[in-house]
Amino acid sequence: MRRCRIRCAAARASILTGQYAHNHGVQHHEYPAGSYRKWVETGANQSTLPVWLQESGYHTVMLGKFLNGYESYSVNEYGRANAPKDPGWSSWKATVSTYDYRNIAIRHRPGRFRAYEGRYSTHVLNDIAVNVVRKQASNPKPFFMWLSYVAPHHGGPDQPDDPARLVTPNVADRDRNTFRHLGNVKSPAFNERYVSDKPSHIRELPRIDRKMAREIKEARQQRVESLQAVDRGIRQLVRTLRRTGQLDNTVIIFTSDNGYSLGEHRRPAGKVLPYGEVMSTPLYIRGPGIPADRRVTQRVSMSIDIAPTVLDLARTTAPHELDGISLDNLIHNPGPRNRHLVVEAWNSDGIPLYSGVRDPRYLYAEYPATGEVELYDMRRDPHQLRSRHADPEYQVERARLAAKLAAMGHCRGRLCQR
């Protein structure tokens, strides 16, 4: 199953609230439009998935990276060793020094502050997660754990083979250069030749030369290599759940907060923009009652659907109507859906970057600052090589999608589910 999401802090806030960013208010990873500080100031953190689950009897565990800006907010307000926990979490193990793969720290609540100097951060999170699962085996309460890795996000310390102009993750020693054969992205959108149909911020980009292509290849290789420790951690978790007798009563949801450009549309690196490599992220759900051979290929889901799905599986509800929907019906009854999804992004000052809609066939986006528009027929053009916004053949669809965006751009609750 694939879902759409484009901005890390906004995506995480949407997962936790079941709301679009225009409703929960965390619209960027930097303040004032976003960050953990915005999350607190808006009060969005007071009514979230962990709060609802905890109220219904769940033991809730936060482990790993939380919203961007959590560390700086905690240091400024409370001091690094006194980082607070967010409402709704029975156990709080959010990282500080999050982007230092060899020197993370955690203020365990309950528990003490601890720095894991010299240990690879993904391995630390894997070990803690396994211990949580073991302890919960004897707890009569059901549990919910959010395990959030920083990989494959960039982070330090630098390594000798890092590309000069692109940021990369730090790779565990055992995984370095294990994917040297990987190569670059095999997509027609890589180093796109003709961009006259694209907005000005794409038209202004130079084509990727051989030197930059080599750097992109190295960045891609390191990102994949950094995920090998994540894969091992998931394997450890599944094995521990099986050994403790919990696997048959546990649902595992695996996803990401956003995708990433690695040379597509001339962008050496980045996210945010309404392109497939950024917006399409994997979503795997495994658990009792979920068919093992079920595969849904339509882009039918967003971050706003995670909370409703978990609540549905937990047989509980939120105190108010959410923007997202439970995916349980889709899992059991896959097939075409006519649902429209809102795609939106803001600059750090809160000025909208673009807003748009994605339906089963088209992606339409408007850039209010420049008046530019993009329209892609994703069935005919899945790599978004030609925007059809000025094509006479597509003017009826453009008008329809513009009207849909006008109706849904500020939707809330059930009006977002159409």
Sequence and secondary structure as in RCSB ss.txt:
>XXXX:A:sequence
MRRCRIRCAAARASILTGQYAHNHGVQHHEYPAGSYRKWVETGANQSTLPVWLQESGYHTVMLGKFLNGYESYSV
NEYGRANAPKDPGWSSWKATVSTYDYRNIAIRHRPGRFRAYEGRYSTHVLNDIAVNVVRKQASNPKPFFMWLSYV
APHHGGPDQPDDPARLVTPNVADRDRNTFRHLGNVKSPAFNERYVSDKPSHIRELPRIDRKMAREIKEARQQRVE
SLQAVDRGIRQLVRTLRRTGQLDNTVIIFTSDNGYSLGEHRRPAGKVLPYGEVMSTPLYIRGPGIPADRRVTQRV
SMSIDIAPTVLDLARTTAPHELDGISLDNLIHNPGPRNRHLVVEAWNSDGIPLYSGVRDPRYLYAEYPATGEVEL
YDMRRDPHQLRSRHADPEYQVERARLAAKLAAMGHCRGRLCQR
>XXXX:A:secstr
 EEE   HHHHHHHHHHSS HHHH   SSSTTTSHHHHHHHTTGGGS HHHHHHHTT EEEEEE  STTHHHHHH
HHH GGG    TT SEEEEEESTTBTT  EEE BSS EEE TTS HHHHHHHHHHHHHHHHTT SS EEEEEE  
TTS  BS  TT  SSS      GGGTTTTTT  S   TTBT S  TTS HHHHTS    HHHHHHHHHHHHHHHH
HHHHHHHHHHHHHHHHHHTT GGG  EEEE S   BSSBTT SSB  SSSHHHHEEEEEEE TTS TT    SEE
EEGGGHHHHHHHHTT   SS  SS  SHHHHHS       EEEEEE TTS EEEEEEE SSEEEEEETTTTEEEE
EETTT TT  S  TT GGGHHHHHHHHHHHHHHTT  GGGGG 
